[in-house]
Amino acid sequence: MIEFREPLEDLISHPKNFTKKLRFPDPSEIRIYDDTLRDGEQMPGVAFSPEQKLELAKLLSDMGIHVMDVAFPMNGESDRRALQLIVQAQKKGEIRKDVEILAMCRSNPADIDAVVQTLAEIGAKPDDASVLILSTFSDLHIKYKLGKTLLKREGKPPGQWLETPLEFYREANSKMICDAIRYARAKGISRVEFASEDSSRGNLEYGVRWAKACVKAGGTRMCFSDTCGVFTPEAVSHYIPEMVKALDGVPMTAHFHNDFGLGAINTVYALSHGATYLGVTANGIGERAGNTSIHQAVMVLKDLYGVEIPGFRYEKLVELRKAVEKYSGIPVQPHEPIIGEGVFAHESGIHTAAIVINPAIYQFIREDDVGATRRFVFGKHSGTAAVEAVLRKNEKKLRKKGIEITPGLIQKALERVKVMREEKIKTGFYRKVIDEYYKNYEALGISESELIKIVMEI
């Protein structure tokens, strides 16, 4: 590799030249809020055991995340056990003391009681975890998802569902979550996050009223959710500044989904408007197209916007990827930005010749920064530069076998590689790989046909 005579910044127009106008919170105030173990697990086919959640929680702690949403205790024994194991691990010092462990609840006392009881069973206090209480300020959700629940709660007959005006549902919805927040605080839980599903399609005026009511009831952080992944940076700039202003110092989590591939950039924009908690999952797992991925969010912030989060171990991103792949059964695409198995692999002769000179010619992200390895792959597009580079790297081994590296040898090796690669195409190997991949993917969960079979057996 050749070292540049000039600083790299003098040779390229750096991306940060165009992003430095944005203003972010002090990096020491930014918090990484990981949702892999709860919201990420809602990806169809994914199911972590309590012990697997514990191992991932330890890795996330070691990486430097600040909040981990680990369970929905009302969901069942597996989630309750996961919460217990993780809280116990923190008490033993296996998880950092400053990591906030969080459990999700719906806006009702029974869900909150489930958290308190789960902790009590291991001798833990209610305040050894925080809770996220789920709500919404989306009119679509308020009336058509929660409508019948709100009517029942207010003592009105279900037959009035469709005719009842939106304002009734808005008021009843605010009352329901505020009652739940007060109940959680009365139970001894001091950190109560209030979450709005589908915030990005909600009525902003009502959202401001809703948020202020939640704060007054005792809420300590808001979770603004782009549940359907429809946010654009322009919409972020419409909603987030107004909501941050309404919260008046109470922090906000930017919890965005990735249906259009905009999760990372939308999260960056939310932080530039005053959100301080970035909601992410490892490998971007989650419902539909998943959540904002931790690797994209933190690396976009660091390398393109100049915001490096103190204490976060970026070099463990690939290790995290592999751990989540192992436990979820879901591999990331080889060309997944930043952490994919193929993003630091090079084949094309034009590219590899430049990589041999200096990787910065074609790689902006350095593989060491995320714990990856750069490598060459050989095929029909390969050139002599990559072949020679690999042979030189293994020169001692070749010399022991009496092999001298010459231009003729390099050319013959390249020609043989290209012939072998063409022969692989004819075998149909790829179709078998793809068929096997989708067969295994479909087997992760219980299919519709398997459900019918189960019912028939019952």
C-alpha positions as CSV (number, residue, x, y, z in Angstrom):
1,M,0.0,0.0,0.0
2,I,1.2,3.5,-0.9
3,E,0.9,6.3,1.7
4,F,-0.5,9.5,0.3
5,R,1.9,12.4,0.3
6,E,-1.0,14.8,0.9
7,P,-3.6,14.5,3.7
8,L,-6.7,12.7,2.4
9,E,-8.8,15.7,3.2
10,D,-6.8,17.7,0.6
11,L,-7.4,15.1,-2.1
12,I,-11.2,14.7,-1.7
13,S,-14.2,16.8,-0.9
14,H,-15.2,15.3,2.4
15,P,-18.9,14.6,3.0
16,K,-18.8,16.5,6.3
17,N,-18.2,19.7,4.3
18,F,-21.8,19.5,3.2
19,T,-23.3,18.4,6.6
20,K,-21.6,20.6,9.1
21,K,-24.4,23.2,8.9
22,L,-26.6,20.9,10.9
23,R,-26.6,21.3,14.7
24,F,-26.7,18.2,17.0
25,P,-26.9,17.7,20.7
26,D,-23.5,17.4,22.4
27,P,-22.4,13.8,21.6
28,S,-22.1,13.1,25.3
29,E,-25.8,13.7,25.6
30,I,-26.8,11.3,22.8
31,R,-28.1,7.9,23.9
32,I,-28.2,4.7,21.9
33,Y,-31.6,3.0,22.6
34,D,-31.4,-0.6,21.4
35,D,-34.7,-2.4,20.6
36,T,-33.2,-5.7,19.2
37,L,-34.5,-7.9,22.1
38,R,-38.1,-6.7,22.1
39,D,-39.2,-4.8,18.9
40,G,-36.5,-6.5,16.8
41,E,-37.8,-9.9,17.9
42,Q,-41.2,-9.1,16.4
43,M,-39.7,-9.8,13.0
44,P,-41.7,-12.7,11.6
45,G,-39.9,-16.0,12.4
46,V,-37.5,-14.6,15.0
47,A,-37.7,-15.9,18.6
48,F,-34.8,-15.5,21.1
49,S,-34.7,-17.7,24.2
50,P,-34.2,-15.9,27.5
51,E,-30.6,-17.1,27.6
52,Q,-29.9,-15.8,24.1
53,K,-31.3,-12.4,25.1
54,L,-29.0,-12.4,28.0
55,E,-26.0,-13.1,25.8
56,L,-27.0,-10.4,23.4
57,A,-27.7,-8.0,26.3
58,K,-24.1,-8.5,27.6
59,L,-22.7,-7.8,24.1
60,L,-24.8,-4.7,23.7
61,S,-23.6,-3.5,27.1
62,D,-20.0,-4.1,26.2
63,M,-20.5,-2.1,23.0
64,G,-21.7,0.9,24.9
65,I,-25.4,1.2,24.3
66,H,-27.3,3.2,26.9
67,V,-30.9,1.8,26.9
68,M,-32.1,-1.8,26.0
69,D,-35.7,-2.7,25.6
70,V,-35.6,-6.4,26.5
71,A,-39.1,-7.7,27.0
72,F,-42.9,-7.4,27.0
73,P,-43.6,-9.3,30.2
74,M,-47.4,-9.6,29.6
75,N,-46.5,-11.6,26.4
76,G,-45.5,-14.7,28.3
77,E,-43.0,-16.6,30.5
78,S,-40.2,-16.4,28.1
79,D,-40.2,-12.6,28.1
80,R,-40.6,-12.5,31.9
81,R,-37.6,-14.8,32.4
82,A,-35.5,-12.7,30.0
83,L,-36.2,-9.6,32.0
84,Q,-35.2,-11.4,35.2
85,L,-32.0,-12.8,33.8
86,I,-30.9,-9.4,32.4
87,V,-31.7,-7.5,35.6
88,Q,-29.8,-10.2,37.7
89,A,-26.9,-9.9,35.3
90,Q,-26.7,-6.2,35.8
91,K,-26.7,-6.7,39.6
92,K,-23.8,-9.1,39.2
93,G,-21.9,-6.6,37.2
94,E,-22.1,-8.5,33.9
95,I,-24.1,-5.6,32.4
96,R,-23.0,-2.0,33.0
97,K,-24.7,-0.3,35.9
98,D,-25.5,2.7,33.8
99,V,-27.5,0.8,31.2
100,E,-31.2,1.4,31.4
101,I,-33.2,-1.9,31.2
102,L,-36.7,-1.3,29.9
103,A,-39.8,-3.4,29.5
104,M,-42.8,-2.6,27.4
105,C,-46.4,-2.3,28.6
106,R,-49.7,-1.3,27.0
107,S,-51.7,1.5,28.6
108,N,-53.3,-0.6,31.3
109,P,-52.5,-1.5,34.9
110,A,-52.3,-5.3,34.3
111,D,-49.3,-4.9,32.0
112,I,-47.5,-2.7,34.6
113,D,-48.3,-5.2,37.3
114,A,-46.7,-7.9,35.2
115,V,-43.5,-6.0,35.2
116,V,-43.5,-5.3,38.9
117,Q,-44.4,-8.9,39.7
118,T,-41.7,-10.2,37.4
119,L,-39.1,-8.1,39.2
120,A,-40.4,-9.0,42.6
121,E,-40.0,-12.7,41.9
122,I,-36.2,-12.2,41.9
123,G,-36.1,-9.8,44.8
124,A,-35.7,-6.8,42.5
125,K,-37.4,-3.4,43.1
126,P,-39.9,-1.9,40.6
127,D,-37.4,0.8,39.9
128,D,-34.7,-1.7,38.8
129,A,-36.3,-1.4,35.3
130,S,-38.0,1.3,33.4
131,V,-41.2,0.9,31.4
132,L,-42.4,2.1,28.0
133,I,-46.1,2.6,28.0
134,L,-47.6,2.2,24.5
135,S,-50.1,4.7,23.2
136,T,-50.6,6.8,20.0
137,F,-51.6,10.2,18.8
138,S,-52.6,8.9,15.3
139,D,-56.3,9.4,14.7
140,L,-56.3,6.3,12.5
141,H,-55.1,4.2,15.4
142,I,-57.1,5.9,18.1
143,K,-60.5,5.4,16.4
144,Y,-60.0,2.2,14.3
145,K,-57.6,0.2,16.5
146,L,-58.3,1.4,20.0
147,G,-61.9,2.7,19.4
148,K,-63.8,-0.2,21.0
149,T,-61.4,-0.3,23.9
150,L,-61.9,3.4,24.6
151,L,-65.7,3.2,24.3
152,K,-65.8,0.4,26.8
153,R,-63.4,2.2,29.1
154,E,-65.7,5.3,29.0
155,G,-68.9,3.2,29.6
156,K,-70.3,3.7,26.1
157,P,-71.8,0.9,24.0
158,P,-69.7,-0.6,21.2
159,G,-72.4,0.1,18.7
160,Q,-71.4,3.8,18.8
161,W,-67.9,3.0,17.4
162,L,-68.1,4.4,13.9
163,E,-70.4,7.4,14.6
164,T,-68.5,8.7,17.6
165,P,-66.4,11.8,16.6
166,L,-62.6,11.8,16.7
167,E,-62.4,14.3,19.5
168,F,-64.0,11.9,21.9
169,Y,-61.4,9.3,21.1
170,R,-58.6,11.8,21.4
171,E,-59.7,12.8,24.9
172,A,-60.3,9.2,26.0
173,N,-57.0,8.1,24.6
174,S,-55.1,10.8,26.5
175,K,-56.9,10.0,29.7
176,M,-56.0,6.2,29.3
177,I,-52.3,6.7,28.9
178,C,-52.1,9.4,31.6
179,D,-53.9,7.1,34.0
180,A,-51.3,4.3,33.1
181,I,-48.4,6.7,33.7
182,R,-49.7,7.7,37.1
183,Y,-50.2,4.1,38.0
184,A,-46.7,3.1,37.0
185,R,-45.2,6.0,39.1
186,A,-47.4,5.0,42.0
187,K,-46.0,1.5,41.8
188,G,-42.5,2.9,42.3
189,I,-41.3,3.1,38.7
190,S,-39.5,6.4,38.3
191,R,-38.6,6.2,34.6
192,V,-41.7,6.0,32.5
193,E,-41.5,6.4,28.7
194,F,-44.6,7.2,26.8
195,A,-44.7,6.0,23.3
196,S,-46.9,7.1,20.4
197,E,-47.3,4.5,17.6
198,D,-47.8,6.0,14.1
199,S,-46.7,9.5,15.3
200,S,-45.4,10.3,11.8
201,R,-49.0,10.1,10.4
202,G,-50.6,11.7,13.5
203,N,-52.3,15.1,14.0
204,L,-49.5,17.4,15.2
205,E,-51.8,19.7,17.2
206,Y,-53.2,16.8,19.1
207,G,-49.8,15.3,19.4
208,V,-48.6,18.4,21.3
209,R,-51.6,18.2,23.6
210,W,-51.1,14.5,24.2
211,A,-47.3,14.9,24.9
212,K,-47.9,17.7,27.4
213,A,-50.5,15.7,29.2
214,C,-48.2,12.7,29.4
215,V,-45.4,14.9,30.9
216,K,-47.8,16.4,33.4
217,A,-48.9,12.8,34.4
218,G,-45.3,11.9,35.2
219,G,-43.9,10.7,31.9
220,T,-40.1,11.1,31.8
221,R,-39.3,10.5,28.1
222,M,-41.3,10.4,24.8
223,C,-40.9,7.8,22.1
224,F,-41.9,9.2,18.7
225,S,-42.6,6.3,16.4
226,D,-42.6,6.2,12.7
227,T,-44.4,2.9,12.8
228,C,-45.0,2.4,9.1
229,G,-41.6,3.8,8.0
230,V,-43.1,6.6,6.0
231,F,-41.1,9.5,7.4
232,T,-39.0,11.7,5.0
233,P,-36.4,14.2,6.2
234,E,-38.9,16.9,5.3
235,A,-41.6,15.4,7.5
236,V,-39.1,14.9,10.3
237,S,-38.4,18.7,10.1
238,H,-42.1,19.3,10.4
239,Y,-42.9,17.1,13.4
240,I,-39.8,16.8,15.6
241,P,-39.0,20.5,16.4
242,E,-42.6,21.1,17.5
243,M,-42.7,18.0,19.6
244,V,-39.3,18.8,21.2
245,K,-40.6,22.3,22.0
246,A,-43.8,20.8,23.5
247,L,-41.8,18.4,25.7
248,D,-39.9,21.4,27.2
249,G,-36.8,19.5,28.2
250,V,-38.2,16.0,28.5
251,P,-36.1,13.9,26.2
252,M,-37.3,12.2,23.0
253,T,-36.5,8.9,21.4
254,A,-36.6,8.7,17.6
255,H,-38.0,5.2,16.9
256,F,-38.2,4.8,13.2
257,H,-38.9,1.9,10.9
258,N,-37.2,1.3,7.5
259,D,-39.9,0.5,5.0
260,F,-38.4,2.9,2.4
261,G,-34.8,2.6,3.5
262,L,-34.8,6.0,5.2
263,G,-34.6,5.0,8.8
264,A,-31.0,6.0,9.3
265,I,-31.1,9.4,7.6
266,N,-34.5,10.3,9.3
267,T,-32.9,9.4,12.7
268,V,-30.0,11.7,12.0
269,Y,-32.4,14.5,11.1
270,A,-34.4,13.9,14.3
271,L,-31.2,14.3,16.3
272,S,-30.4,17.5,14.5
273,H,-33.8,18.8,15.6
274,G,-33.3,18.0,19.3
275,A,-34.1,14.3,19.8
276,T,-31.4,12.7,22.0
277,Y,-32.2,9.0,22.0
278,L,-31.7,7.1,18.7
279,G,-33.9,4.0,18.5
280,V,-32.2,1.1,16.7
281,T,-31.9,-2.6,16.3
282,A,-29.0,-4.8,15.5
283,N,-29.0,-5.8,11.8
284,G,-32.1,-3.6,11.4
285,I,-34.4,-6.5,12.4
286,G,-38.0,-5.8,13.1
287,E,-41.5,-6.0,11.6
288,R,-41.8,-5.7,7.8
289,A,-38.6,-4.0,6.5
290,G,-37.3,-3.7,10.1
291,N,-36.2,-0.9,12.3
292,T,-33.4,1.7,11.9
293,S,-30.2,-0.4,12.0
294,I,-27.6,0.5,14.7
295,H,-24.8,0.1,12.2
296,Q,-26.2,2.5,9.7
297,A,-27.3,5.1,12.2
298,V,-24.1,5.4,14.2
299,M,-21.8,5.2,11.2
300,V,-23.7,7.8,9.2
301,L,-23.5,10.1,12.2
302,K,-19.8,9.5,12.7
303,D,-18.4,9.4,9.2
304,L,-20.8,11.7,7.3
305,Y,-21.9,14.2,10.0
306,G,-19.0,14.2,12.4
307,V,-20.9,13.0,15.5
308,E,-19.0,10.3,17.3
309,I,-20.7,8.9,20.4
310,P,-18.3,8.7,23.4
311,G,-17.8,5.2,24.7
312,F,-19.4,3.4,21.8
313,R,-17.3,0.5,20.4
314,Y,-17.9,0.8,16.7
315,E,-15.4,-2.0,16.1
316,K,-17.8,-4.5,17.5
317,L,-20.5,-3.9,14.9
318,V,-19.6,-7.0,12.8
319,E,-19.4,-9.1,15.9
320,L,-22.9,-8.0,16.8
321,R,-24.1,-8.7,13.3
322,K,-22.8,-12.3,13.5
323,A,-24.3,-12.9,17.0
324,V,-27.8,-11.7,15.9
325,E,-27.6,-13.8,12.7
326,K,-26.8,-16.9,14.8
327,Y,-29.6,-16.4,17.2
328,S,-32.3,-15.1,14.8
329,G,-31.6,-17.4,11.9
330,I,-31.8,-14.3,9.6
331,P,-28.6,-13.5,7.7
332,V,-28.1,-10.0,6.5
333,Q,-27.6,-9.4,2.7
334,P,-23.9,-9.7,1.7
335,H,-24.0,-6.1,0.4
336,E,-25.6,-4.7,3.6
337,P,-24.0,-1.3,4.1
338,I,-21.1,-1.3,6.6
339,I,-21.4,-4.8,8.1
340,G,-22.3,-7.1,5.1
341,E,-19.9,-10.0,4.4
342,G,-19.2,-8.6,1.0
343,V,-18.9,-4.9,1.5
344,F,-15.1,-5.0,2.0
345,A,-14.6,-7.7,-0.7
346,H,-13.2,-6.6,-4.1
347,E,-13.1,-8.5,-7.4
348,S,-13.2,-6.0,-10.3
349,G,-9.7,-5.5,-11.8
350,I,-10.1,-1.8,-12.0
351,H,-11.1,-1.6,-8.3
352,T,-8.5,-4.1,-7.0
353,A,-5.7,-2.3,-8.8
354,A,-6.6,0.9,-7.0
355,I,-7.2,-0.9,-3.6
356,V,-3.6,-2.3,-3.8
357,I,-2.4,1.3,-4.2
358,N,-4.5,2.6,-1.2
359,P,-7.9,1.3,-0.1
360,A,-9.2,4.9,0.4
361,I,-9.4,5.2,-3.4
362,Y,-12.5,3.0,-3.4
363,Q,-13.3,2.5,0.3
364,F,-14.5,5.4,2.4
365,I,-15.4,3.2,5.4
366,R,-12.3,1.5,6.9
367,E,-13.0,-2.1,7.7
368,D,-11.1,-2.0,10.9
369,D,-13.5,0.7,12.2
370,V,-16.4,-1.8,12.3
371,G,-14.4,-5.0,13.0
372,A,-14.5,-6.4,9.4
373,T,-11.8,-7.7,7.1
374,R,-10.9,-6.6,3.6
375,R,-10.4,-9.4,1.1
376,F,-10.1,-10.1,-2.6
377,V,-12.5,-12.4,-4.4
378,F,-11.4,-13.8,-7.8
379,G,-13.6,-14.3,-10.9
380,K,-14.3,-13.2,-14.4
381,H,-13.7,-9.5,-13.5
382,S,-10.4,-10.0,-11.8
383,G,-7.1,-8.4,-12.8
384,T,-3.4,-9.2,-12.2
385,A,-3.0,-6.6,-9.4
386,A,-5.1,-8.5,-6.9
387,V,-3.6,-11.9,-7.9
388,E,-0.1,-10.5,-7.4
389,A,-1.1,-8.9,-4.0
390,V,-2.4,-12.2,-2.6
391,L,0.6,-14.1,-3.9
392,R,3.0,-11.6,-2.4
393,K,1.2,-11.9,0.9
394,N,1.8,-15.6,0.8
395,E,5.3,-15.4,-0.7
396,K,7.1,-17.3,2.1
397,K,4.6,-20.2,1.8
398,L,5.1,-20.4,-2.0
399,R,8.9,-20.2,-1.8
400,K,8.9,-23.2,0.6
401,K,7.2,-25.1,-2.2
402,G,9.8,-23.8,-4.7
403,I,7.4,-21.5,-6.4
404,E,8.7,-18.1,-7.7
405,I,6.3,-15.3,-8.3
406,T,6.7,-14.1,-11.9
407,P,4.5,-12.1,-14.3
408,G,4.0,-15.3,-16.3
409,L,2.8,-17.2,-13.2
410,I,0.4,-14.4,-12.3
411,Q,-1.1,-14.3,-15.8
412,K,-1.6,-18.1,-15.9
413,A,-3.2,-18.1,-12.4
414,L,-5.6,-15.3,-13.5
415,E,-6.6,-17.2,-16.7
416,R,-7.2,-20.4,-14.7
417,V,-9.4,-18.4,-12.2
418,K,-11.5,-17.1,-15.0
419,V,-12.1,-20.5,-16.6
420,M,-13.0,-22.0,-13.2
421,R,-15.5,-19.2,-12.5
422,E,-17.2,-19.7,-15.8
423,E,-17.5,-23.4,-15.1
424,K,-19.2,-22.7,-11.8
425,I,-22.0,-20.9,-13.6
426,K,-22.8,-24.0,-15.6
427,T,-23.3,-26.2,-12.5
428,G,-26.6,-24.5,-11.4
429,F,-25.1,-24.1,-7.9
430,Y,-26.7,-20.7,-7.4
431,R,-30.2,-21.8,-7.9
432,K,-29.7,-24.6,-5.3
433,V,-28.3,-22.0,-2.8
434,I,-31.3,-19.7,-3.2
435,D,-33.9,-22.5,-3.0
436,E,-32.3,-23.7,0.2
437,Y,-32.1,-20.2,1.6
438,Y,-35.9,-19.6,1.2
439,K,-36.8,-23.0,2.3
440,N,-34.9,-22.5,5.6
441,Y,-36.3,-18.9,6.0
442,E,-39.9,-20.2,5.7
443,A,-39.2,-22.8,8.3
444,L,-38.2,-20.3,11.0
445,G,-41.8,-19.6,12.0
446,I,-45.1,-21.6,12.0
447,S,-46.7,-21.3,8.6
448,E,-50.4,-20.8,7.9
449,S,-50.6,-24.4,6.6
450,E,-48.9,-25.7,9.8
451,L,-51.4,-23.8,11.9
452,I,-54.3,-25.4,10.1
453,K,-52.7,-28.8,10.7
454,I,-52.2,-28.0,14.4
455,V,-55.8,-27.0,14.8
456,M,-57.0,-30.2,13.0
457,E,-54.9,-32.3,15.4
458,I,-56.3,-30.5,18.4
